[in-house]
Amino acid sequence: MLPTFRWINLIVLALVFCVGCAAIARMDLNELYGEETPTNRTASIMEMQSSSEFEQANAVIESRCVVCHACYDAPCQLKMTSSHGIERGANKVKVYEGSRLVAEKPNRLFVDAFDTEEWRERGFFPMLNEREQTPEANTQASVLAKMLQLKQQHPLPENTLLNDQFDVSLNRTQECPAIEEFDQYAKEQPLAGMPYGLPGLLPQEHDRVINWIKNGAKMPVDVPLSKAQKIEINKLERFLNADDLKMRLSARYIYEHLFTSHLYFSELAEPNTQPQFYNLVRSKTPPGQPIQVIASRRPFDDPQVKRVYYRLQPVISTIVNKTHQPYAIHDDLVGKWQQWFIEAEYQIDTLPSYEPKVAANPLTAFTQLPVNARYRFMLERAENTIMGYIKGPVCRGQVALNVINDHFWVVFLKPEIADSPDVEAFYRSQKDNLSLPAEQDSNAFALNWIQYAENQGDYLKARHRFLNKTFRDNRHLQIEGIWDGDGENTNASLTVFRHFDNATVVKGLVGESPKTTWVIDYVLLERIHYLLVAGFDVYGNYGHQLLTRLYMDFLRMEGESNFLALLPPETRRTEAKNWYQKSSQELKDFMNDYAFSFEQQASIHFTTHNPKQELYDKLNQYLEPVQPKSHELTSSELSPENQAILAELGKIKGKTASILPEITMIMVETGEGDRADIFTLIRNSAHFNVNSLFDEEDNRDKPNDNMTLVHGPLGSYPDVFWHLDAAELKQLVNTVKHVSTEEDYAVLLNQFGVRRTQADFWAFSDRFNAIFQQHNPIDGGWLDYNRLENR
């Protein structure tokens, strides 16, 4: 065995060799095509205003590249959802890095830098040629062109499964070659051309993109807005930027809750057409002037300007489902904002500061706004409020998501309960106990969790004392205390599905009765948003991310304890014990002393030996008038007989369920011309508890896994696709029911699966996405293929 110092020498020599090769390659490229500088492309691009050539190439980029390169988890930070992202290029630094000691500098497109020179200073390197602009240079000095050509030269092996040369795991080591490193990369990994681990482009698709690159990869300037759009923008910006203190504080609140959303004017939306979306941003400039985005880490950070203006920035990126939060703006909604925030009787003495201790805690920053207004605002679009922590800009959220069950329901307390001076006074008295981790910025110490645990315990004690006093005559501890959407709002109930490190939220009580349910009041809903959306920094250090995860335990248990309060006291601890099997003694003590210690009797009459199921039945009946039906099988195009056959998939439990993937998207040909319908089969992974930070697999309770089947696409990250004719449904269901081993699952895929290695994968993908977006022009968007399985 070589001595340690000899190993070190060999490693150093290898590094020197690689660096030397890259330096030589750079000199060769410089000699052939001139030195690399973004100004070379800028001069060429300025010549062009529009291009059908770009449109043809971009159609390929959207359907073949964007499906993997669209968010923080895009390989090498290469976001191909817009011309700006393609021009920005790639970066070797990983955004998802849970072990970093110090927060990383944010690199958010359209926020942290605005031209190619700035991105180069931030460590991004080009995918397109930035040397002399000639057809030869444009292809030979372009990483994008080289990656596509490498795939053509070395297509996928003709195997059912990818071989060991391919790593398609989410946490795989990423190779991010600059152009001078590409030859070495291609030599070492000839099968790593793009699209990676998927079939290559068809010849005509390849030619469209390569010809566009050869001719300078020119991209048109942003499309101008219509007169009608400008009118609506001006109207909303005037409303949000009024000078009175009420509006200034209200606009700050509205912005901090909508900054991840895609706003659109529903009154301008045309049927079956994707509308123009907008981001609500903070700007240094008032309406009527060009937007100057305030690039703060969080929406409540000090803007460093005397006056903040809230502006609508058109979304010019391709819409991808995993980050898409559509939010309709119309006169009726703005009228409600006016009623809740402006016409309500209250006074604003002075605007709150942006000091972290104030701004990071909404119960401090917005204490002057009526609780009813704040709660009503979030409830009006509750799906969007909860969707923020599931989608938002994060894309991958195991840190936050392994703290929730795979399937649970969410309902809300009525706003009228919070609309009283006593409740508002109680919330104000607890603002110190309800402080949030974001007050420590993005560099936090996880040990501070101890203080937050003590604060949460003190809050729950105070809350129970307050509830015992307020509800001593059993007021509100009944089904009627749950918000019913005012009889018309379909946001009254939600269902959350967790898919390991991502999740989905939909309106309604979807699926079989879940293990747990959250009952959310104002202060809980507000803290969820400020913990996981407004206050979470994906670039933060390990302490910030860990502290966020630990704090979320408290919020989950708080929502669960609200639900337990509706059950008979004698069943509450039994139910809680079932939810937290194999949990630590510290957690058991916290639950007994604080989380689940409320003992007052609810005024709900139970008549069976299964009060939880009885409560679920009552909730379903109570909320039936505002339950959406779109995910029910009865809304599909299948015959009632075929619906009944397919429904059997949703009854699968135990071992078979545990073998199936998290998200299976199914296309069923209906036999009527070229028509097809889409369904989603979701695995709900059971856990003994969801309080463990590590070793999630050891905490799995696989015999209790079950499935949920819904109509339509649900989720943004399919693990696998199935494709079949309606006449094959019975055969499919029988095959799935007999899956008990990985070998059985392989047989299933051989019959009905659309594997990532299939030659016709892209043809299927195009059709599936077209159906999805055709039927969901507002909510739809390109799916993400980073989690496609290989088995």
N, C-alpha and C positions, 0 to 999 in steps of 0.2 A: 504493500500500500504506500502511496506517495505521502511524504510528510505534508503537514498542513500548509507550510509556506510555499511548497511547490504547486499545490492546488491553487493557491491565491495567485501565484505568478501566471499560471495557465489561464485563469479567469481574466486577469488584467490584460494579458496578451490577446485574448479573444475579443475583449471590448475594444482594445486599440485597433485590432484588425477591422472590426465592423465599422468603427468611426472612420478609419482610414479609407475603407471602401466607399463609404458615403461621401467623404470629402473628394475623392477622385471622381466619383460619379457627378458630383456637383460641378466640378471644374470642366468635365467633358460636356455637360449640358450648357454651361456658360459659354464654352467655346463654340458650340454648335448654334445656340439660339439666344445668346445674350444673357445678362444677369436677370435674376428674378426680382420683379417689383410689381406691386398691385397697380401702379399707374399705367402699366402697359395695357392691362385689360380695361381700365377706366376709359382711356382714350378711345378704344375700339367700341365699347358699349355705348358711349355717348352718341355714336353715329346713328343709332337705331331707335325707332319708336315702337315698332310692333313686328311680329314675326310669326308666320304660320309654321315655319320650321321649328321654332321653339314650342309652339303649341303641340305639334306632333311628338316632339321629344318629351315634353312635360307629361303628356298622357302616359308615356311609358314609365317615366320617373315616378309618377304618383302610384301606379299600379304594381310596380316591381321594386322600387327603392324605398318609398315612403312607408311601406308596410313594415319596415324594420328600422328606418332612420327618421324618427319623428319626435323624440322627447329627450329628457335627460339620460335615459337609458339607451339612446341611440349609440351603436358602436362608434367609438372614437369621437363622441360628441358631434358627429356629422349629421346635422338636421337638414333633410332634403325636402322639407315641406314648403320652401319658398326659394326664390332666386337669392334672397339675402343669406339664407342658410347655406346654399351651395357656394356662394362667393366667400362666405366666412371660412369654410373648410373644416378641417378636423383638428383634434387636440388629443394628445396622448394621456392626459390626466383623466382619471375616472371620477365621475361625479358621485356615484354611490360607493362611498368608502367609509365604512362605519368605524374604522380604527384611527382616523386622523385626530391628532391632538389639538390642532388649531384649525379654526374654520377656514375653508377655502374661499378664494375670491370668486364671487358669482360671475357666471358667463351666460347671461340670459339674452337671447336674441331679441332685438327691438327695445332692449332696456339698458344694458350695460355698455354697449358700444354701437356705433351707427355707420361705420365705414370700414372698408377692408384693412386700411392701415392700422386702425385701432385694434382690430382683431389679431393682426400679426404681432402687435406689441404684447398681446395677451397670450401668445403661445400657439395660436392657430396657424396651420400651414395649408396651402392651397390644394384643392382637388382639380382645379383647372389650370391651364397654362398661363403663367404670369411672366413669361419671357416674350421674345419677339413674336408678334402675332402673324404666323404663317400656318397654312394647313398642316405642314409636317410638324412644326413645333407644337401646334395645338393638340395633336394626338400623342406625340412622343414625350411631351413634357406635362402631360395631364394624368394624375393618379386615377381619376374617374375613368378615362379612356383605357388606361392600362388594366384596371381591374375588370372591365367588361371584356376586353380582348383576352385576358388570361382565362376567363371562363369559357370563351369560345374555343380556345386552344386545348383546354383541359376540362371537358364537361363532366357532369356527375357520372360516377361509375354506374353501370347498369345493374344495380343491386336493389333489393327491396328496402334494405336499411342502409343508412350511411355507415361507412366503415370507421375504424378507429382514428383515421386522419381528420375526422370532423368532430369538433366540440361545439355543440349547440346549447350547452347549459348557459343559464343566465349569467353566472359568475365566471365564465370562461376568461382565460387570459386573452386580452385583446391585442392584436397586432395592428399597429397604425403607421404604415410606412409613408414617409414623405417621398417625393418623386426620386430623389437621389438614393433612397433606400429600397426602391421598388425591385430592382433586378435581383438583389439578394433575397428579398421576400419571396419573389416568384420562384426562385431556385429552391428555396427551402420548403415552400408551401404551394406547389403548383395547382392544387385543388382548391385554393382559397380565393378564387376569383369571385366576382359578384354577379348575381345574388348568391351569397354564401349559403351553402347547405341546401340550396333549392335549384330547380332546373334553370338553365341559362335562358337568355332572351331568344326569341325566334329571330331568324335572319333579318326579317324586315324591321323588327323592333330594334335590333342591334344597329342596323344601318341608320335608322332615324336618329338615334342618340349620337352615334359616332359622327355622322355627317354634320349634325348641329355643333358638336365639339370642334370638328375640323374647320368649320366656317366661323369659329370665334366664340361659340357658346354664348351668343348674344341673347340677352333677356330683356323683355320690354319693361318700360317704366310702369309704375303702378296705375291701374285703371282709375280714371276719375269718377267721382260719385255723381249720381243724377241730381237734378234740381230737387226732386221730392225727398231724396235722402238728406240733402243738405238742410232742407227746411226742418225735418224732424230732428236732426243733430242740433241745429241752432236752438230749437225749442227746448230740448232736454238740457242742453248746456246752460241756457239762460236760467232754467229752473234750479239747477244744482249750484249755480254760482251767484245766486242773489246775495246781496250785501248784509242782510240782517243776521244777527247772531243765531237765531233759531235755525235758519237755513244753512248757515255755515257749519254748525255742529251736526245737523241732520245729514248734510251731504257727506261730511267726514264719516259718519256712521254707515251710510249707504255704500260709500266707496269701499270701506274696509270689509264689507260683506259681499261685494260683487266683483272684486278685482280679479278673481279667477274665472268669471263667467263670460260667455259670449252673448252680448246683448244684441237684439235685433228688433226692428220695428214691425210688429206683427201685422199692422194695418197696411204695410207696403208689400208684405210677402205674397208671392204668387203661388197658386196651387202647384204641387209637385215640383217645386223649384227651390233650391237652396237659397236662402236670403243672404244679404250682406250682413256679416256679423261685425261687432265692435268690442274692443276692450275698453273698460273704464279705467283711465289712468290719471295720476296726479301730474300736473304740468306747471312749469314756472310761468307760463304765458296764459292770458285770458282768452276766452272765445273770440274768434275772428283772426287770431294770429296763429302761425305754425306752432304745433305742439312741441314743447321741450320737456320730455319725460324726466321726472324726478326718480333717479335710479337708486332707491333705498332697498335694503335687504327685505324689509317687511313693510306692509302698507301703513303701519303706524309709526315708523321711524321718523325722527326729526327731518323735515324736508329742507331745512337750511335756507328757507326763503321766507319773506315777510308774509306773503299770501299764497295759498295753494289754490289752484284752479282744477276742476274736475272735467276732463275732456274725453271725448269718444274718439278712439284711435281705430281706424278700419283694420279688420283682420285680413291680411293678404296672404296668409299661409293656407295650405291645404288643410281641410278639416279632417282630423283623425279622431276616432271615437273615444280613445282613451283619455283625452284631455278636453273633450267637448262638453261644455255646460251651457246649453242654449237657454236664454232668458228673455222672454218676450216683453217688450215695452209697448204700452198703449195708453190711451188717455184715461181709461178706467183705473189702471194701476197707478199712474202718476196722481190721479185724483185721490186715491187712498193714501199715498204718501203725504199729500197736502193735508188731508184730514188728520192723519195720525201725528205728523210731526210739526205742522205749521199752525193749524187751526186749534189744536189742543191748548188748554189753558195751563201754561207754565211759563216761567221766566228763565232766561239765560243771562246770568250776571257777567260771566267772563268765559272765554274759551279755555278748555283744558290745555295743559302743556303737552309737549312731546317727550317729556322725561320718561325713561323706561318704566319706572315704578307706577306711573300714571297711565301712559299710552298702552302698555301691554296688558292692562287689566280693564276690560270694558265696563266692569262694575264701578270703576273709579273714573275712567275717562268720560263715560256717558251718563253719569249719575244724574245730570240735570234733565236728560231726556226721559219722558214717561216710560216706565217699564212696559206698559200696555203697547205703546208705539213700537218699541224695540221688538217685543215678542210677536206682535202682529206682523211686523215686517218679515221676520224669519219664517213664521208659520205660513204666510201667504204662498211662499214657494219652498216649503219644507224639504221637498225632494232635492232642490238645488242646494239648500243649506247643508244637508247631510252629504250630498254628492261632492261638496268641496273637499272633504277630507278623504274621499274615495278616489276622486279624479284629481281636480286641481292641476297643478303643474308637476306633480311629483312622479307619477308613472309607476314607481315601484315602492311599496310601502310595508314591507314585512315588519319593520320596527314598530309601526303603529297597528298593523293589522293582525299580528299574532296575539293581540289582546282582546279580540272579539271572536265569537262563535261563528261557525261557517254559515249559519242560517238563523236569523232572528227577525222578529217584527218590532216595529217602532210605532208608538202612538204618543199623543201629547195631551198635557193637561189643558183645560179650557183657559183662554186668555182672561176670562172674567175672574178667575180665581186669583190671578196676579194683579188684577186691576183694583187695588185697594191701598189706602195709605199705610195700613199695618204691614202688608207684604213688602211694599217699597221700603219702608223703614227697616224691616228685617234684613233685606238684601244689602242696604247701605251699612248696616251694623256689622255685616260679615265680610266686607270687602278685603280686609287683611287676611282672613282665613281662606279667601278664595283667590289669592294671588296665583300667578301662572309662571311656568318656567321661562317664558320669553322675556320676562323682566331681567334675566341675566344675559341677554343678548345671545350670540351664537357660540360663545365659548363658556361652557358651563361645567360644573363639577357634579357628577352623579350623586355624591354624598349628600347634596342638598335635599335629596329625596326624603331624608329623615324629617326635616323641617316641614316639608309639604305633607307628609303623612300625619304629623301632629296637627297641622292646620286643618286638614280634612277631617280628622277625628273631632276636633273642636267644633267645626262647622256642623257635622252630623249630629253632635250632641245638642247644639243650639237649635238646629232644625227640628229635631224630635221634640224638644221642649216647646217650640213654637207651634208645631202641628198638634201636639196634645192639648195645648191651650185653645188653638183656633178651631180644631175639629172635635171639640169635646162632645158635641151633640151629633157626631157622625156626618156632619156636613161635608160634601164633596167626595168622601170616600165611597164612591159609588160609580157605576158605569157612566152616569150622566155628567160626571166630572171630567170625562175624556172629551177632547175637542172632536166635534163631528163634522168639521169642515164648514160650519155654518150652513149645513144642508146642501152645499154645492161644490165645495172645494175638494178635489180629489187628492190633495196633499195630506189629508187627515190621517192616513196610515201609510207606512212604508215597509218594504222588506229589504233586508240587507243580506247579500250572499258574499261570503269571503272565499276567494280562490287562492289560498296560500298567501302570496305577496301582492295580490290585487283584489279588488272587490267590486261589487255592483250594487246599486240601490235602485229600486223601482217603486212606483206607487202601488198601494194596495197590500192586502194580506195574502201573499202569494205562497203556495206550497202547503204541505201538511203542517199541522200545529208544531211549532218549533220548541226546542228545549227551553229557551229563554225569550223574554220580551223586555224591551225598555219602555218605560213610561217617562217621558221627558217634560220637564218644566222649563221656564224661561232661563233660569240661571245655569241649568245643565246644558241646554242648547247653546247658550252663549259661550260657555267655557270650552265645549267641544270645538266650536269654530275657532276660537282664539288659541287653543292648544295645537290643533292639527292643521289649520289652514293659515290664518293670519299670522300666527306666531311661530310656525314651523319653518325652519331653514334647511333645505336639502343640502346646502353647503356647510352646515354647522358641524361642530366637532362631535366626537363620540359622546361626550358628557351631555350635550344638548339633545342628541337623539335618544340616548338612553333615558334621560330624565323625562322626556316626552312620553316614552313608552311606559315608564313606571307610573307617571301621573294618570295616564289613560286608564289604568286599573281602577283608580278611584271613581272615575266618571262612569265606567261601565257598571261597577257595583252600585253606584247611586241610582242609575236608571233601572237596574234590576230590583233594587230595594223598593222603588216606587211601585213597580209591578207587584211585588210580593205583598205590599200593603193592601192590595185589593183582594187578597186571598184570606181565608180564615187564619187567625194567629197560630193555631196548632199545626198548620201545614207549612208555614213559612220556613221554619228552620229545617224541616225535612227536605223541602224543595231546594233550599240553598245548599244543603249538604250534598245533594245529588249533583248540583252544578259544579261543586268544588271538591270532587273526589281527589285523593292523593295530594292535597294541597299542604303547604307548610304550616307549622304550628303558628307562626307569626300571622299568616293570613287568617287562620281560623280565629285567632284572638281578635284581630281587627274586625272580622265579620260579626263575631258575637258581641263585641263591645260597642261597635259603631254602625257598621253598614246595614246589618239586618236585625237591629234591636228594637225597632218600632213595634209596639204590641197592641195598639188600639184596634178594635174590631171595625171592619168595614161594614157598611150598610148594604151588603149584597147577600141575597138569600140563596144558599146553595142546597141542593137536594140530592146530590149524588156522592159517591165515594171518590170521585176524581174532580175536585173543585177546579184544578187548573184547566182541564179540558172544558169544563162547564163555563169557566170565565172566557176561554177562547170562543166558545160558541156564542156567548152573549156579546162579545166584542164584534164578531162577524155579523151578527144580526143588527147590532146598533149602528155599525158603519156601512152596512150594505148599500144605502142610497148613494154613497160617494166612493164605491169600490170600482176602479177601472176594470174593464173586461178584456183588454187587448192581449193579455198574456194567457188567457184561457183557451184551451184547445177548441172550444166551440166557436171561436172567432176565426179559425183556420178555414181553408178551402176544402179540406178533406171531408168525405162523407161521414155521417155519424158512426157508421160501422168501423171505418178506419180510425176515427178519433178514439174509439173505445179500445181498439187494438194497440194503438200507439201509447195510450194512457198507461198501459201496463208497465212501461219503462219507468214511470214515476213511482212505482210501488216496490222497486228493487231495493233490497237492504243487505247489510252484512258484507260477507266476503266478496260477493260479486260487485257490489258498489265500491268497495275499497280498491278493486283492480281497475275500475273505469277511471278515466281522467277527470280533472276538475271541470272542464268545459268541453262538451262535445256539441258541435253545431251540425245540424242535420238538414239536408236539402232533399225534399220528397217531390218527385215529379208527379203532378196530379193527373196526367193523362189527357189534359185539355190543351192541345197545341203545344206551345213552348212554355207553358205555365208551370211554376214550381212554388212550393211553400217551404218556409224555414221554421225550424224548431231548435230548441236548446235543451240539452240534458245536462244537469248540473249535479256534481257529486258534493254532498254535504259531509265533510269529514268530521266525525265525532271526536271529542277530546274529553279526558277525565276532568280537566280544568283548562282555562285559557289564561292562567296567571303565571305560567312558567316562561322565563325568558329564553331558556336554552333547551336543547334536546327535545324539540317538538315531536319528533317521531316517537320517542319513548312515552310521550304523553297522549298518544293517539288511542282512541277506543274504537278500533276498526269494526268489531261486531255490531256497533250501533251506527255505522255509516248508512246514509240513505240517499235517495235521488229526488230531484225535482225536475219535472218536465214542463216547459212553457212553450207557448207559441211565439215565434219571432226570435230574432237574435237577442241574446242576453249576455252581456259581458263584452269586453274589448279584445281579449286575448284567447282565441280558440286554441285548445290543445290538439284537437283533431277534428276533421270533417268526415261525416258519413254522407253517402249519396246513393239514393235508391228510388225505384218506382213505387207508387202506392200499392201495386199488386204484391210487392215484396215485404210489406210491413209485418205480416204474420211471421214470415221467415226470420226477419231481423229480430223481432221480439223474442222468439224462441232461441235464437242463437245467443242473444245477450243474456238471457236467463240462465244459460248453461255455462257461462264463463266462470270458471273457478281457479284457473291458472293463467299465467302469462301466455302459455302456449294457446289456450282457448281464446285469449284476447287477440293473439296474432291471427288466428283463423277468422275471427270476426272482421278484422281489418282487411284481410285478404278478400273477403266477400263484399264488404260495404265501405271500407275506408278509402279516403283520398289521401294517400301518403305524400309527404313532402318530396319524395323522390320520383313520383310519377311524371311521365312526360307531358301529360295533359293537366298538370296541377294548375298552371297559370290560367288556362281556359276555364277551369272550374272556378278558380278564385275570382276571375273577372265577372263571371255570371253571378256568383254569390254576392259579391259586393254591389253589383248593379241592382239586384233585387232588394238588398238591404237599403240602399240609399234611395231607390225609387219609392219604396213604401215608407221611408222615414226621412224625408227631405230636410226636416228640422233637426231631429235627434240623431240622424245617421252620421256616418263618417267612416273613413277607411279603418279596417280592423288591423290589429298588430300581430305579426307572425313570429315575434321573438320567443314565444313559448310553445311553438309547434313541437310536438313530441317526435322522437325517433325510436319507435319500438313496434 
